[in-house]
Structure formats: structure tokens, C-alpha cells
Amino acid sequence: MDSKLDKGYEPHDVEAHWYAFWESEGLFAAKEEGGDNTYSIVIPPPNVTGVLHMGHALNVTLQDILCRYRRSKGDNVLWMPGTDHAGIATQNVVERQLASEGTDRHQVGREAFIERVWEWRKQYGGAIINQLKRLGASCDWDRERFTMDEGLSRAVRKVFVDLYDQGLIYRGDYIINWCPRCHTALADLEVEHEQTDGKLYQILYPFVDQEGGLIVATTRPETMLGDTAVAINPEDERYADLTAEKVMLPIMNREIPIVRDSYVDLKFGTGALKVTPAHDVNDFEIGLRHDLPRVKVIGEDGCMTAEAGEFEGMERFECRKAIVAKLDEMGLLKKVESHDHGVGQCYRCKTTVEPNLSKQWFVKAGPLAEKAIKAVETKKTRIVPEVWEKTYFEWLYNIRDWCISRQIWWGHRIPAWTCQDCGEIMVRMEDPDKCTCGSTNLEQESDVLDTWFSSALWPFSTMGWPDQTQLLKAYYPTSVLITGFDILFFWVARMMMMGLQFMDDVPFKDVYIHALVRDEEGKKMSKSKGNVIDPLEVIESQGTDAFRFTLASFAAMGRDIKLSVKRIEGYRHFINKLWNAARFTLTNVENNPDAAAKASKSTAIPDRWILSRLNQVILQVEESLEAYQFNEAANILYKFVWHEFCDWYLEAIKPILYREGAQEDRNATVATLQRVLKDAIVLLHPFIPFVTEEIWHHMPGAEGSIMKAPYPAAVDEAVGLGPDKEAEREMELVMAVVTAVRNIRGEMNIPPNQALAAIIEPTDDFAKEALARESGLVSNLARLSSLEVGGKRPKGAATAVVDGASVYVLLEGVIDLDKEEARLEKEIAKLTKELVKLDKKLNNEDFLAKAPDNVVEKVRGQQSEMTEKREHLESNLEKVREIHGDQG
């Protein structure tokens, strides 16, 4: 193979080339039969309407790291990809198209509308998949699934029919979250609550048979038209002597009962609660307990119904104003005060949600939740980090029946038919043609299923269930699910319930919950704030590998990622550093083509040290990835490649590589160099797949793809790879001495290329022998003209103490101490002047009160930075004066 790499690494062409190569070679494909070592992940299916955002990028990067790592460990990996049909979101997209054409779905009809959605999906639905490929996702694309494809639709239908037959799905009246804009029911978690400056209205409800009345407080006076009772707590001492049994509902002049119910909060308002069973979920439950009628006064369009009397047809918020005005006119509005409270909004269109009584389909969640709770309690499924278990349990212990019907057209249509003659409901796997009464006058339910219903089956429906496929047998349950905490209940808990119910096993052994990607100041990214970082723009400017490595490096368990383009640029430098190290290595391998074959086990300390360090890195990366500590693994590799391999090892071996003669030593070092680079890129491949594949194909003897390369062996005595504590101790001493000399250079403002003389005074026998042996290495790395090991401290020398030795750098004739002292004094004076200004600003109450937080923090940062710099210069000045006095 051609061992010459281009001078600089340009990611774009490289990425496109190697991704096409991986796909054409079938390197992402899982074996149908599985085998002894199987590893499987199902991708959280992105919405078919979606575009790649930071949440996807982090999620998919972490999954890809695990999949590529497990392949290198010899596992047969199935990474199942696919997309979700995203009912409401997709329908909205196509409805907007129709609106731009001057029509709507009702005018084109259901069948034609569904055809339009499929056309849209065919044309645009693959965009998110192509973006995942740009990220390097090594999914088994030949197995890509869609929640509306034929196989998954059959699975959805079977689950619905089976749950219905088992009495776990039913149809009934219930309070649901209703979006008047999308015209559909919403699950509780599809409602986003936003704190709003509202009003709290206190209204007098007069007693029917006596003077006085009860004062109730409400934030939604328009719903009072549907009140069917007023409730008080039986423990409330304020009403212990109350004899009245009824109040008159204002405006409607309807007598309604006073009921006693322990739900009423004793501490809120007057302790009297208006009960509107058709428009509040808690009132609905009170209504069930007291057998109250349900009066629906707000329709599905957000306007008042005929039950609202004179307000019929009025928009709900306009009605609120009208009712408040009328109550005030009647003298029944007793008080209006500001009230900050959470208002539910549709997660899709941000319209205020209306709790509404509706005929809907439900899953009885309680029996299913019991199994899902037990599975996590017994650790059949492990949630990582464990802190999220509490949230999971809280949701499931307090679970309500799941409203699964949606009043839209795009989705899995509910397989239920109602006989229009006898009223019987039939739920079937196959479409019925007649009722048991003989009638053929059947009408199918027009609603579709909640998108999360089909998503809940994803781990097994994608593998062919309800057929007992080989794939299902080999790869279910899956190994791990990687997801965000925001869908822990939406999706994770529901997959647990369905997996245990239909597969009699958990859907995954581990659930890893990753954190959020925020901006560099820790704020949530949003278009309105203008702080969104577009993954596709970053990939275009910095390359995929730099982006992926940044995400992995900051993916600390349970901690949000603070991301900035500058940080990604920093990791682009790491990619370039690796590239340059590979160029150096491959040039030397090319110049010594027989090195690997002729190499004997190297005795050189740098070679022994780097192999020992590599041995530990192999073990540490493996340990970190097995524990989902992605940042630990990435940072271990970063430190090893940049600091140990590039900064120290490559510099340390240059004399060996460039020295005349000593061919055997050179061969041993070149063989070590080649081995370390090869193992390093295999270890790095899961994080930065493109650049490592490119380097791999220039390595002598490398065959096929780096994806086929086995994970490096941690201890391999045959090639001299293993722990070598003696070499590590010796090299650490060398590095400590060299660092000490370099620090003295920096402190004394001595140019890096100016040769210096040094004396080392060892404090123990190990240091004495090791430094005597490695004096040439120390001199080369520290750029010393002479080095004496075993001497005493001379006059006029800068001193540094390291573990095992004192280091003295002779400065006589090297620097003018008078000039250096004057320079440092001038720098310190300048910084002191600047600090006085900053201190004055930070002590100014007016500035602190009026300046934005980020500006104040910036000034504090400057103060801290300058203070640290001044302290450093003062320390250097003290050393110069000490040496100066020493000479005098």
C-alpha cells in the first residue's frame, strides 16, 4: 500500500469515499443467525419530518461508538435503523402544502390525503437518514424500517387486537388534552406547560335556600357554565356548621349540589372548589365519585357549545371576557388578582390545550406498568445513570390509562368497526365484511393510533414480530438503548411494558440516558435565542470526526454538554495532530521497510515506556466504554495520542531514527512506532471513523477495512506489549527533568532553541542510575549543550525540584539578570494598573446592577486571569532576584 499521506487532512472527500466503501462492502450488516456473541441496538427512530439536530448528533454518535467498538471485540452487531411516521407533525407538513394550494384535507378526502402524505414521505422522508450517514452512523441500512411499513403495521394491529381481547384496551368517555388547532387528543407528555401571568377570579355562588353563598376561585371562568357541583373538604373547619346543600350556578341559574370530597385543597383560596367534570381531569374524578352529570360547554373547535346558553359560538377566550364582565355587572365577581400558573400548550403548534370530555380509546396501563416496574427493580433492565430510576418509578407508580386515539388521518387506523344497525363493536386482525347480526352496514373507526403506540413495539416489531424470525431469536432483547431523559416515559417505559407483555422479556438490558447539549454558557439552544449550533454546518466546516470527538469528550455521565464551535475547532487540531503523527510514522516505516520483520524486542526506554502506556490505555478505554463513560475513553485516548505519543515519544525517538548505523535499534524503534500507531487508530476508530480508515489504508500490511481490525490485545508478550513499570518510572523521571528545564526557560524568557548547561543532583540511587543512563535523552529533549549528573548546585543557577532529583540550569552568560528584572517589574506594574480598573468596576454597585450577567462574568474572568498572571510574574521576579543575589 502507498504509505504517503497528503500533507494536510481534508475531511470532505475522505468522508464521502469511505462511507460509500463501508456500505458497498456490507460492513454494517449483521448476520441473520447471530452466533455466540451478539450485540444489538435499535435506533430511537427520528421523525420522518426531522432534520439532524444536536440531540440526534449526540445520540447517534454514542450509539455508533458502541457498535464500532463491539465489532472490534468480535461481536456480531445489529444496529437497527428506521424512522417514525410522526403522525401530527407529518400531517401538519402536508396540510400546509394543501393550504398553499388553496385546499385542505377535508376537500381532497381521506384516501387522497393519505396518498399525498406517502408521496411527501417518498420525496423528503429520507433526508434525516442521509444526514445520519454524514455523521458516520454504521446502521444496517438494508434492514431500515418505517413505523408505517407493512410488517410494522401488522405488528401494531396484532398488539391492538390482543390487548382488546384481554380487556386491556377499551373505549370510553374521559377527560383528555385536546388541541383545538390540531383537532386531536394529546397524551399528557405531549402537553408542554409554560408559566403564564394569568388571573385568579373569585366568584360568589349563592345558596339556594338561605342567605349567603360560597366563594370559589378559578383561572378559567368560561368553564363555570359547565359546573355541576361545588366541592368542599369534609375536614375543613370553616364549613363544619354549613347546612346548605345547594348553590345557584351564576348566569345559568341552575341549582347544583354542594359535595364533600377530600381532594379539595384546604390551603388554596376559600376551600370551595367549582366542579366541572367535562373540562378538568380532577373534576372528572370527583364527578365519578359523586355521580355528577358532565356538561360540555367548550367544543372541539375551541368555541362555546349550545350548553353554554347565550354564549354559544363564542371563542373560549372571548367568552371568558364576556363572563367576567357579566359577573361584575351582577355583583358576583368578588375579587380578581394576578396569578402565575402553568398553562398547557400543544407540543406541536403551541396552542393552549383544552381539557375536554371525549370518546376515546385507552390502554389500561396499570397491569402493564407492574411488570415494567419489577423489571427495573430486579435489574433485568439497568438504567444508567441510576438517578433516573427514581423518575421512571414515579411515572409508573402514578400512571394513568393511556389515551391512544388521535383525531387525525395519518397513522395506523384503529382496527375497530361499529355495526350501524345493532351497535356492536368489532376489533379484528382482518377487516370484517358483516356483523354477527348479519348486517353489512359497518363503519370503521376514523381515529388513528398515537404515534408512541407503534414506537412502543420498535425493539421487536423491527425484527419481524409477530413472526418468530431468526433475527428476533438472535438479537432480542437488545443490548442497550441510548436515549434522552425527555422520552424516558414517552417511549422507554412503554417499550418496557409492551416488550414484557408480548415477548415475555425486557426489550433491552441497559438504558443509557445521555444529557442535553447546551450552548457554551450552559443555556438551552433555541432559535429565538440565536444560540443554535447546526450539526450539518459544523460537519461542513470542521469535519465529522472533530465534531464526533468533541461530543464524546464532553459526554460525561449525568452532566449536560456545553458546546461551542471553538471547542470543535480545538478537536479539529487533534485530528490534524494524529494525521501528522501518522505521516511521520509512515515516512519512517517506508524508509525502513524491513523494520517489522527484523525487529528484535526494543530495549530503548522510550519504546518500552510507550508500549507499557499503550497497554494501560487499551485496558482503560475498554473499561470506560463498557461502563458508558464515553468522555473518559475519549480523554484517555486524547492524552495518550497528543501528549504521550506525539509530544514525548516521537521527539524522544528522533535521535534513534536519524542516527547513522545502529540499524538493529532503528528497526526495533520503527516496529514499535508502527505498532503503536496501528493500535492507536484501532482504538480511536469508534470515535473518529473516517480519518482512522484513511490512515489504515496507508499502513503496511493492513488489509480490508479498519472496521475488521480486532481490538488490540492488552498484554502480548510476543510483541513486547505489556506493563513495564520500571520503564514507566524511568521515563517519568526523564519527562519531569525535561519539563523542569522547559519551565525555567519559560520563566526566564529564554528562547527554546538556545542551548543550556544543566546539573542534576539525584536524591536516590534509582534516579542517579536512571539519569546517568538516559542523560543523552534528557539533553536532546531539553536542548542542553551539557549535562552533569551527580553535581552540586552552582552559584547563579535556576533551581527546580522534581521527585528524585534537583535540577540546576546555569544562567551565567545566558541572560542579563538586570534587564530581566526590569522587564518583569514593568510587566507587573502594567498588570497592577489594569487590575485597579477592574477592581473599581466590580466594586461599583451601579455596574453590577445594570450590566448583563455575561458582561459581569467576563470582567470577573479577566480579573481572575490577570491576578493569576501577576502572581506568576511575581514568582519569576523573586527567582531572578534570588539568582541575582546568588551571583553577587
C-alpha positions, 0 to 999 in steps of 0.5 A, a space after each residue: 500500500 502507498 504509505 504517503 499521506 497528503 500533507 494536510 487532512 481534508 475531511 470532505 472527500 475522505 468522508 464521502 469515499 469511505 462511507 460509500 466503501 463501508 456500505 458497498 462492502 456490507 460492513 454494517 450488516 449483521 448476520 441473520 443467525 447471530 452466533 455466540 456473541 451478539 450485540 444489538 441496538 435499535 435506533 430511537 427512530 427520528 421523525 420522518 419530518 426531522 432534520 439532524 439536530 444536536 440531540 440526534 448528533 449526540 445520540 447517534 454518535 454514542 450509539 455508533 461508538 458502541 457498535 464500532 467498538 463491539 465489532 472490534 471485540 468480535 461481536 456480531 452487531 445489529 444496529 437497527 435503523 428506521 424512522 417514525 411516521 410522526 403522525 401530527 407533525 407529518 400531517 401538519 407538513 402536508 396540510 400546509 402544502 394543501 393550504 398553499 394550494 388553496 385546499 385542505 384535507 377535508 376537500 381532497 378526502 381521506 384516501 387522497 390525503 393519505 396518498 399525498 402524505 406517502 408521496 411527501 414521505 417518498 420525496 423528503 422522508 429520507 433526508 434525516 437518514 442521509 444526514 445520519 450517514 454524514 455523521 458516520 452512523 454504521 446502521 444496517 441500512 438494508 434492514 431500515 424500517 418505517 413505523 408505517 411499513 407493512 410488517 410494522 403495521 401488522 405488528 401494531 394491529 396484532 398488539 391492538 387486537 390482543 390487548 382488546 381481547 384481554 380487556 386491556 384496551 377499551 373505549 370510553 368517555 374521559 377527560 383528555 388534552 385536546 388541541 383545538 388547532 390540531 383537532 386531536 387528543 394529546 397524551 399528557 407528555 405531549 402537553 408542554 406547560 409554560 408559566 403564564 401571568 394569568 388571573 385568579 377570579 373569585 366568584 360568589 355562588 349563592 345558596 339556594 335556600 338561605 342567605 349567603 353563598 360560597 366563594 370559589 376561585 378559578 383561572 378559567 371562568 368560561 368553564 363555570 357554565 359547565 359546573 355541576 357541583 361545588 366541592 368542599 373538604 369534609 375536614 375543613 373547619 370553616 364549613 363544619 356548621 354549613 347546612 346548605 346543600 345547594 348553590 345557584 350556578 351564576 348566569 345559568 341559574 341552575 341549582 347544583 349540589 354542594 359535595 364533600 370530597 377530600 381532594 379539595 385543597 384546604 390551603 388554596 383560596 376559600 376551600 370551595 372548589 367549582 366542579 366541572 367534570 367535562 373540562 378538568 381531569 380532577 373534576 372528572 374524578 370527583 364527578 365519578 365519585 359523586 355521580 355528577 352529570 358532565 356538561 360540555 360547554 367548550 367544543 372541539 373547535 375551541 368555541 362555546 357549545 349550545 350548553 353554554 346558553 347565550 354564549 354559544 359560538 363564542 371563542 373560549 377566550 372571548 367568552 371568558 371576557 364576556 363572563 367576567 364582565 357579566 359577573 361584575 355587572 351582577 355583583 358576583 365577581 368578588 375579587 380578581 388578582 394576578 396569578 402565575 400558573 402553568 398553562 398547557 400548550 400543544 407540543 406541536 403548534 403551541 396552542 393552549 390545550 383544552 381539557 375536554 370530555 371525549 370518546 376515546 380509546 385507552 390502554 389500561 396501563 396499570 397491569 402493564 406498568 407492574 411488570 415494567 416496574 419489577 423489571 427495573 427493580 430486579 435489574 433485568 433492565 439497568 438504567 444508567 445513570 441510576 438517578 433516573 430510576 427514581 423518575 421512571 418509578 414515579 411515572 409508573 407508580 402514578 400512571 394513568 390509562 393511556 389515551 391512544 386515539 388521535 383525531 387525525 388521518 395519518 397513522 395506523 387506523 384503529 382496527 375497530 368497526 361499529 355495526 350501524 344497525 345493532 351497535 356492536 363493536 368489532 376489533 379484528 386482525 382482518 377487516 370484517 365484511 358483516 356483523 354477527 347480526 348479519 348486517 353489512 352496514 359497518 363503519 370503521 373507526 376514523 381515529 388513528 393510533 398515537 404515534 408512541 403506540 407503534 414506537 412502543 413495539 420498535 425493539 421487536 416489531 423491527 425484527 419481524 414480530 409477530 413472526 418468530 424470525 431468526 433475527 428476533 431469536 438472535 438479537 432480542 432483547 437488545 443490548 442497550 438503548 441510548 436515549 434522552 431523559 425527555 422520552 424516558 416515559 414517552 417511549 422507554 417505559 412503554 417499550 418496557 411494558 409492551 416488550 414484557 407483555 408480548 415477548 415475555 422479556 425486557 426489550 433491552 438490558 441497559 438504558 443509557 440516558 445521555 444529557 442535553 447539549 447546551 450552548 457554551 454558557 450552559 443555556 438551552 439552544 433555541 432559535 429565538 435565542 440565536 444560540 443554535 449550533 447546526 450539526 450539518 454546518 459544523 460537519 461542513 466546516 470542521 469535519 465529522 470526526 472533530 465534531 464526533 470527538 468533541 461530543 464524546 469528550 464532553 459526554 460525561 455521565 449525568 452532566 449536560 454538554 456545553 458546546 461551542 464551535 471553538 471547542 470543535 475547532 480545538 478537536 479539529 487540531 487533534 485530528 490534524 495532530 494524529 494525521 501528522 503523527 501518522 505521516 511521520 510514522 509512515 515516512 519512517 516505516 517506508 524508509 525502513 521497510 524491513 523494520 517489522 520483520 527484523 525487529 528484535 524486542 526494543 530495549 530503548 526506554 522510550 519504546 518500552 515506556 510507550 508500549 507499557 502506556 499503550 497497554 494501560 490505555 487499551 485496558 482503560 478505554 475498554 473499561 470506560 466504554 463498557 461502563 458508558 463513560 464515553 468522555 473518559 475513553 475519549 480523554 484517555 485516548 486524547 492524552 495518550 495520542 497528543 501528549 504521550 505519543 506525539 509530544 514525548 515519544 516521537 521527539 524522544 525517538 528522533 535521535 534513534 531514527 536519524 542516527 547513522 548505523 545502529 540499524 538493529 535499534 532503528 528497526 526495533 524503534 520503527 516496529 514499535 512506532 508502527 505498532 503503536 500507531 496501528 493500535 492507536 487508530 484501532 482504538 480511536 476508530 469508534 470515535 473518529 471513523 473516517 480519518 482512522 480508515 484513511 490512515 489504515 489504508 496507508 499502513 503496511 500490511 493492513 488489509 480490508 477495512 479498519 472496521 475488521 481490525 480486532 481490538 488490540 490485545 492488552 498484554 502480548 508478550 510476543 510483541 513486547 506489549 505489556 506493563 513495564 513499570 520500571 520503564 514507566 518510572 524511568 521515563 517519568 523521571 526523564 519527562 519531569 527533568 525535561 519539563 523542569 528545564 522547559 519551565 525555567 526557560 519559560 520563566 526566564 524568557 529564554 528562547 527554546 532553541 538556545 542551548 543550556 548547561 544543566 546539573 542534576 543532583 539525584 536524591 536516590 540511587 534509582 534516579 542517579 542510575 536512571 539519569 546517568 543512563 538516559 542523560 543523552 535523552 534528557 539533553 536532546 529533549 531539553 536542548 542542553 549543550 551539557 549535562 552533569 549528573 551527580 553535581 552540586 548546585 552552582 552559584 547563579 543557577 535556576 533551581 527546580 525540584 522534581 521527585 528524585 532529583 534537583 535540577 540546576 540550569 546555569 544562567 551565567 552568560 545566558 541572560 542579563 539578570 538586570 534587564 530581566 528584572 526590569 522587564 518583569 517589574 514593568 510587566 507587573 506594574 502594567 498588570 497592577 494598573 489594569 487590575 485597579 480598573 477592574 477592581 473599581 468596576 466590580 466594586 461599583 454597585 451601579 455596574 453590577 446592577 445594570 450590566 448583563 450577567 455575561 458582561 459581569 462574568 467576563 470582567 470577573 474572568 479577566 480579573 481572575 486571569 490577570 491576578 493569576 498572571 501577576 502572581 506568576 510574574 511575581 514568582 519569576 521576579 523573586 527567582 531572578 532576584 534570588 539568582 541575582 543575589 546568588 551571583 553577587 
